[in-house]
Amino acid sequence: MKILVINAGSSSLKYQLYNMTDETVLASGRVERIGMDSSIVTHEPADKPEVRHVSEILDHTTAVKRVIDMLTDAEHGVLHNMNEIDAVGHRIVHGGETFKDSVVVNQEVKLEIKRLFDLAPLHNPAHMMGINAVEANLPNVPQVVVFDTAFHQTMPRTSYLYPIPTVLYNRHKVRRYGFHGTSHKYVSSQASAFLGQPLEQLKMVSCHIGNGASCTAILDGKSFDTSMGMTPLEGLMMGTRSGDLDPAIVPYVMNKEELTLNEVNSMLNKHSGMLAVSGLSSDMREVEQAMNEGDSRAKLAFDMYVYRLRKYIGAYAAGMNGIDVLLFTAGVGENSSTLRRAVCEGLTFLGIELDEERNSVRSKETRYISADSSKVKVLVVPTNEELLIARDTYELVQRKQNS
């Protein structure tokens, strides 16, 4: 079975084509600047040179058609024709309380995703455009949606409810939902397999550290608590997002600076975090380089970032009454040995001991970075959300075909 995995944004679309026989990636790519006359299609077949085209692509339906054209191209493609695509899996950011697992797309599912637009106004409408675009190009191909929030639906009420009037939850479902669930689910299962221990017997803290960042407590194989909240703004300090702050700051700053709601929302999501504190960049690599060159603001940004992450790890260890495994994943978590070292150096009270040589090795494989004597196993686990989406899609389509 060949499965196309799509992640649709408002003006972009990323894709990977999997052969599920051996879970290999046959091709991947992206369409950028959708809606413009200078859209860019980048196609990367597994065993052929990368191809890049610039042309007019005004909507997602056209974008998906270009992807199919590239996949079936006589010279650069990896398929003989579009009929070889057996199913399509989509990443969906917000599933609310409705979706606790991945589901096959039907009219009822589409209506519910649309109903959730208010909870993810920047993401869910774009995902819906991706679903409709596939439907227009591949009308008879089953589609599956995989939700970032689904993994966190196991959180207890003590974790997901906010201490605000209950009527706001009852009427508007104001609560913690959490995100990056697909990644946290994937890396925790990979860690369990790597350690040869059942997930149900492990207390894990998973740190998905990229431009967006979240930390999740995983107890008995299930999400117990997570740092992102009703939206991806809450929690850790991130590349451009503030993370946790005093809610009273919002009306105070709006009044003092005469900001609109949209302006303060943009400030907290796009102009805060690492970018704001460093005054330089939201990219951890650039911040680390500047810090090493003596930039005091970059050093402050790095130290704040590390401190806030360490606080969450400690809090989750307390919440679960212990920790067996600490995971680092995503772009920064997988690649910054400096960040991992700084975080772990402040967690020795948990029995964490880092092995400096292991930590400095760069690898795309799951690996230990803790010392043999460490009471907590510290792992770097490369995430692969697209593969998990492909696996869920394969399983659900197979189940439907066999029913």
VEXLUMMAR-676748 format. One line per field, with one value per residue (C-alpha): residue number from 1; x, z, y. Coordinates in steps of 0.001 Angstrom, whole numbers, plus 500000, padded with zeros to 6 digits. Layout:
<recs>
pos = [NUM; ...]
xx = [X; ...]
zz = [Z; ...]
yy = [Y; ...]
</recs>
This chain:
<recs>
pos = [1; 2; 3; 4; 5; 6; 7; 8; 9; 10; 11; 12; 13; 14; 15; 16; 17; 18; 19; 20; 21; 22; 23; 24; 25; 26; 27; 28; 29; 30; 31; 32; 33; 34; 35; 36; 37; 38; 39; 40; 41; 42; 43; 44; 45; 46; 47; 48; 49; 50; 51; 52; 53; 54; 55; 56; 57; 58; 59; 60; 61; 62; 63; 64; 65; 66; 67; 68; 69; 70; 71; 72; 73; 74; 75; 76; 77; 78; 79; 80; 81; 82; 83; 84; 85; 86; 87; 88; 89; 90; 91; 92; 93; 94; 95; 96; 97; 98; 99; 100; 101; 102; 103; 104; 105; 106; 107; 108; 109; 110; 111; 112; 113; 114; 115; 116; 117; 118; 119; 120; 121; 122; 123; 124; 125; 126; 127; 128; 129; 130; 131; 132; 133; 134; 135; 136; 137; 138; 139; 140; 141; 142; 143; 144; 145; 146; 147; 148; 149; 150; 151; 152; 153; 154; 155; 156; 157; 158; 159; 160; 161; 162; 163; 164; 165; 166; 167; 168; 169; 170; 171; 172; 173; 174; 175; 176; 177; 178; 179; 180; 181; 182; 183; 184; 185; 186; 187; 188; 189; 190; 191; 192; 193; 194; 195; 196; 197; 198; 199; 200; 201; 202; 203; 204; 205; 206; 207; 208; 209; 210; 211; 212; 213; 214; 215; 216; 217; 218; 219; 220; 221; 222; 223; 224; 225; 226; 227; 228; 229; 230; 231; 232; 233; 234; 235; 236; 237; 238; 239; 240; 241; 242; 243; 244; 245; 246; 247; 248; 249; 250; 251; 252; 253; 254; 255; 256; 257; 258; 259; 260; 261; 262; 263; 264; 265; 266; 267; 268; 269; 270; 271; 272; 273; 274; 275; 276; 277; 278; 279; 280; 281; 282; 283; 284; 285; 286; 287; 288; 289; 290; 291; 292; 293; 294; 295; 296; 297; 298; 299; 300; 301; 302; 303; 304; 305; 306; 307; 308; 309; 310; 311; 312; 313; 314; 315; 316; 317; 318; 319; 320; 321; 322; 323; 324; 325; 326; 327; 328; 329; 330; 331; 332; 333; 334; 335; 336; 337; 338; 339; 340; 341; 342; 343; 344; 345; 346; 347; 348; 349; 350; 351; 352; 353; 354; 355; 356; 357; 358; 359; 360; 361; 362; 363; 364; 365; 366; 367; 368; 369; 370; 371; 372; 373; 374; 375; 376; 377; 378; 379; 380; 381; 382; 383; 384; 385; 386; 387; 388; 389; 390; 391; 392; 393; 394; 395; 396; 397; 398; 399; 400; 401; 402; 403]
xx = [500000; 501261; 500157; 500512; 500899; 499951; 500434; 498539; 499160; 497399; 499927; 501988; 501696; 504233; 504042; 505659; 504805; 505326; 505533; 504011; 505474; 508757; 507787; 510242; 509796; 509463; 509355; 508815; 508469; 506614; 504596; 505264; 503590; 500218; 497983; 500751; 501986; 505466; 504640; 507511; 507229; 510180; 510069; 512575; 512298; 514233; 516677; 516637; 517829; 515687; 513398; 512253; 509598; 508250; 504773; 501331; 499433; 496405; 494763; 495289; 493418; 495956; 498772; 497672; 497360; 500974; 502097; 500362; 501881; 505359; 504799; 503698; 506116; 507867; 511296; 511117; 508187; 508037; 504590; 503239; 499903; 497785; 495859; 498873; 498016; 495925; 495176; 495985; 496748; 496479; 497942; 495233; 496283; 493072; 490585; 488977; 487350; 485641; 488568; 490479; 491979; 492670; 489589; 488631; 487273; 483552; 481058; 480436; 484189; 484577; 481724; 483257; 486697; 484993; 483182; 486588; 487892; 487567; 490007; 492674; 491875; 495340; 495547; 492283; 490867; 494091; 493918; 490344; 491514; 493995; 491267; 488999; 491877; 492645; 488950; 488844; 491896; 491500; 487743; 487749; 490809; 490163; 491506; 492464; 492963; 495474; 495107; 497909; 495562; 494341; 497215; 496502; 492843; 493917; 494844; 492908; 490640; 493173; 495583; 493325; 490893; 491760; 490798; 488293; 484445; 483174; 480632; 483487; 484341; 480720; 479820; 483038; 485260; 487980; 490545; 494043; 494257; 497997; 499760; 502656; 500743; 501687; 505371; 505129; 503251; 505801; 508957; 507595; 506808; 510240; 511893; 509919; 511048; 514656; 514703; 512887; 510405; 506605; 505329; 502883; 505778; 507582; 507330; 508574; 509015; 509157; 510650; 509687; 511999; 511837; 510753; 507556; 508218; 506271; 506950; 504722; 504482; 503740; 502500; 501636; 501985; 499413; 499635; 499290; 500031; 501482; 502807; 500820; 497282; 494098; 496410; 500101; 501007; 501078; 504013; 507684; 509504; 509707; 511264; 508728; 506066; 506151; 504977; 503732; 503158; 500898; 497502; 497152; 500046; 497739; 495190; 497955; 500084; 497035; 496108; 499622; 500545; 497032; 497197; 494297; 493494; 495018; 498172; 498779; 498014; 500601; 503104; 502803; 502842; 505228; 507418; 508184; 510171; 513762; 513487; 512367; 514832; 517881; 516973; 518619; 516843; 514294; 516777; 518585; 521663; 522100; 521447; 524019; 526608; 526045; 526204; 529535; 530800; 529962; 526537; 524908; 521320; 521772; 523144; 520136; 517725; 519431; 519507; 515810; 514903; 516814; 515476; 511842; 512315; 514025; 511140; 508612; 510668; 510951; 507234; 506282; 508640; 506799; 503403; 504190; 506072; 509248; 510769; 512399; 513113; 513824; 513467; 514723; 513304; 512571; 515008; 516632; 516198; 517851; 520684; 521718; 524109; 524638; 520959; 520703; 523789; 522528; 519130; 520532; 523184; 520389; 518540; 521109; 518692; 516612; 519630; 520329; 523946; 524928; 527687; 529470; 530878; 527510; 525819; 528251; 527661; 525341; 523140; 519747; 519217; 517683; 520528; 521495; 523168; 523063; 525866; 525524; 525237; 522364; 519173; 517152; 517742; 518201; 517564; 517629; 514812; 514394; 510729; 508825; 505277; 504713; 505482; 503018; 500372; 501130; 500857; 497519; 496227; 497328; 495746; 492394; 492116; 492986; 490399; 487763; 488549; 488331; 485094]
zz = [500000; 499095; 501339; 500706; 503872; 503624; 506007; 504569; 505746; 504686; 501903; 501860; 501577; 502617; 501505; 501823; 499902; 501793; 500635; 503658; 502745; 504305; 505465; 503064; 501799; 498014; 497657; 499656; 498917; 499495; 497718; 498928; 498304; 497337; 496038; 494111; 490530; 491749; 493759; 494320; 494074; 495455; 494741; 496249; 494898; 496973; 494294; 491883; 491926; 493542; 491179; 491674; 489658; 489916; 488502; 489326; 491922; 493152; 495439; 497287; 494686; 492081; 494578; 495136; 491370; 490954; 493664; 491877; 488570; 490128; 491718; 488372; 486110; 483592; 484433; 488059; 489411; 491511; 490434; 487094; 487673; 490419; 490939; 492874; 495727; 498017; 500786; 502020; 505629; 506931; 509965; 511766; 514597; 516651; 517311; 520386; 522733; 519857; 518372; 520716; 517868; 514163; 511949; 508331; 506705; 505988; 505858; 509612; 510349; 507967; 509639; 513082; 511963; 510589; 513905; 515590; 513408; 516330; 518415; 515684; 513266; 511692; 511159; 510871; 507945; 506021; 506840; 505553; 502286; 502015; 502563; 499963; 497495; 497752; 497389; 494180; 492689; 494104; 494686; 495329; 497571; 501342; 503580; 507256; 509678; 512547; 515305; 517268; 520247; 520262; 522306; 525123; 525502; 528242; 530601; 533886; 534708; 537252; 534343; 531631; 533503; 534254; 537619; 535991; 536082; 535067; 532742; 530356; 529987; 529719; 527090; 525160; 526049; 527488; 528716; 528110; 524880; 524265; 520933; 519315; 520405; 517282; 518001; 521724; 520950; 518343; 520362; 523533; 521652; 519998; 523393; 524830; 521974; 522290; 526041; 525679; 528378; 528091; 527900; 530671; 533090; 532405; 533677; 530854; 530201; 526489; 525358; 521798; 521294; 517996; 517080; 518807; 521962; 524400; 527279; 528075; 531104; 529918; 532617; 531856; 528142; 528234; 528274; 531903; 531477; 528804; 528663; 525743; 526648; 524858; 522197; 521417; 523157; 526726; 528326; 527444; 526087; 522329; 519220; 518843; 521437; 524996; 526758; 530339; 531631; 534033; 532260; 533707; 531479; 528443; 529472; 531114; 527955; 525738; 527804; 528071; 524407; 522994; 521286; 519682; 520491; 517178; 517837; 521296; 519977; 517241; 519798; 522013; 519157; 516624; 518360; 521785; 523125; 522031; 519366; 521808; 524594; 522367; 520078; 517412; 516228; 516968; 515721; 518535; 516345; 515836; 519498; 520612; 518192; 519440; 523055; 522390; 520904; 524115; 523328; 526730; 525436; 523583; 526798; 528749; 526163; 526247; 530057; 530315; 527741; 529633; 533036; 531945; 530334; 533449; 535609; 533579; 533712; 537491; 537848; 535800; 537769; 540879; 539247; 538370; 541632; 539728; 536287; 534529; 531107; 529802; 526021; 523735; 520229; 517311; 515658; 518711; 521009; 518524; 517452; 520297; 522619; 524395; 525295; 526464; 528635; 530209; 530985; 532487; 534572; 536645; 537163; 539139; 542101; 540008; 539597; 536023; 534909; 531363; 529414; 527644; 524863; 524054; 524177; 521645; 518991; 516129; 514883; 513308; 515468; 518923; 521433; 525094; 526214; 529934; 531863; 532742; 536399; 535769; 537647; 534819; 531251; 528985; 525291; 522044; 519881; 516340; 515755; 512667; 512789; 509102; 509606; 512493; 510311; 507554; 510047; 511424; 507888; 506854; 509914; 509558; 505804; 506228; 508972; 506829; 503862; 506006; 507742]
yy = [500000; 503487; 506337; 510063; 512134; 515811; 518741; 521705; 525247; 528429; 529123; 525935; 522175; 519537; 515926; 512507; 509348; 506074; 502488; 500778; 497388; 498508; 502041; 503666; 507221; 507141; 510931; 514089; 517765; 520984; 523634; 527174; 530540; 529084; 531870; 533634; 533625; 532668; 529540; 527110; 523329; 521359; 517621; 515173; 511613; 509072; 507934; 510877; 514481; 517188; 519088; 522683; 524541; 528095; 528738; 530109; 528066; 529967; 527394; 524116; 522075; 523126; 522520; 518910; 518403; 519602; 517185; 514304; 515442; 515376; 511957; 510485; 512406; 510138; 511533; 512670; 510649; 507494; 506245; 505051; 506763; 508314; 505057; 503773; 506167; 503968; 506464; 509960; 510901; 514472; 516191; 518200; 520507; 520625; 517855; 519391; 516884; 515111; 513231; 510957; 508919; 509175; 508710; 508081; 511247; 511436; 514292; 514181; 514388; 517341; 519208; 518642; 519868; 522967; 523465; 523524; 526380; 528822; 526758; 526745; 529595; 529591; 525837; 523913; 525947; 525287; 521580; 521515; 523064; 520210; 517606; 519220; 519529; 515814; 515010; 517064; 515337; 511822; 511468; 507722; 507552; 507191; 509939; 509760; 512645; 512437; 515045; 516742; 516952; 513334; 511858; 514320; 513328; 510891; 513750; 513746; 516670; 517906; 518440; 519826; 522094; 525724; 527320; 529690; 529731; 526286; 527885; 528765; 525100; 524021; 526622; 527134; 524154; 526402; 523857; 522536; 520520; 520240; 519859; 517973; 514866; 512918; 513537; 512727; 509519; 508455; 509137; 507550; 504329; 504427; 504868; 501960; 499702; 500924; 500194; 496903; 497932; 498234; 501812; 500992; 500497; 503773; 507348; 509586; 513276; 514029; 517352; 518329; 521281; 523134; 526655; 525632; 523632; 521504; 519164; 516181; 513912; 510361; 507986; 504358; 505103; 507926; 511700; 512780; 516490; 518769; 522313; 523746; 524700; 525677; 527066; 526453; 529744; 528439; 526673; 526817; 529844; 529262; 530753; 533572; 532652; 533928; 530796; 531239; 534764; 536630; 536996; 540513; 541597; 541449; 544137; 546190; 546327; 546843; 549894; 551359; 550808; 551249; 547867; 546048; 542435; 541334; 543336; 541871; 538392; 538913; 540227; 537157; 534630; 536153; 538721; 537248; 534306; 533749; 536442; 539113; 538372; 537884; 540783; 538690; 535564; 532859; 530242; 528421; 527911; 531641; 532379; 529791; 531185; 534736; 533528; 531822; 535080; 536945; 538421; 539010; 539152; 535874; 534348; 535617; 534207; 530815; 530718; 531669; 529027; 526331; 527381; 527256; 523844; 522524; 523799; 521844; 518652; 518974; 519705; 516655; 514439; 515658; 515155; 511523; 510865; 510066; 509812; 506863; 508364; 511879; 512305; 515057; 515345; 517743; 520166; 521731; 518744; 516393; 518691; 520988; 519159; 522501; 522800; 519184; 519570; 522795; 521272; 518074; 519832; 521342; 518059; 516076; 515964; 513534; 511280; 512423; 512033; 512958; 511217; 514056; 511907; 510330; 513724; 515238; 512557; 513553; 510751; 510176; 507098; 506770; 506806; 507107; 510307; 509485; 507832; 504158; 505166; 507615; 506733; 508309; 507189; 510217; 509588; 511517; 510159; 511551; 512279; 511181; 512489; 511733; 508045; 507826; 509492; 506958; 504083; 505287; 505794; 502306; 500684; 502472; 501898; 498215; 497892; 499559; 497325; 494205; 495139]
</recs>
